[in-house]
Amino acid sequence: INAEYGEYKSNEVSEESWFNIVQAHLGPDYIKIKSISLMAIRLIVLVRRVHWLKISHVKSAYEATGIANVIGNKGCVAIAFEFNQTRICFLNAHFAAHMERYEDRNSNFTQILNNLQLFSKWPRYCRLIDWFHYFFWFGDLNYRIEMEFDEVVKAAKEKNWALLRNSDQLIRE
């Protein structure tokens, strides 16, 4: 991003600098609920100032799934809260890369689902994603379309969505 707020270089921007760029863009009507980072995996949740008093029970957590499940180059960060007694969670994840590593990506998903600790006394009978009224899971999930690049472009130009869906690892897995 080369904006009026300064140049953004992903490896050189701290969590605070990143938030300041976002804040400068949105203006003073938005305030930060919480932010969290795991190496370069970042998440900031903001709310309009007029809704600030409707926010409660703010929690954050991370789960590293990189080398030896310690290195945070892969994994997730999450922020959960209640807005007018509605439970909401945002989760930003970065899964294993490369076409052939779909089983590792599936493992990353399962590990996060089973191990992410947003609450100290978690009701173990309840799955993480089922606890919230709204759950937003996003990020660089790295699932691929298992086709050659030229074939993907051709299918997209022809609007052959069925072929693309059938080759999509995320849908299939």
Secondary structure, 3 states (H helix, E strand, C coil): CEECCEECCHHHCCHHHHHHHHHHHHCCCEEEEEEEEECCEEEEEEEEHHHHHHEEEEEEEEEECCHHHCCCCCEEEEEEEEECCEEEEEEEEECCCCHHHHHHHHHHHHHHHHHCCCCCCCCCCCCHHHHCCEEEEEEECCCCECCCHHHHHHHHHCCCHHHHHHCEHHHHC
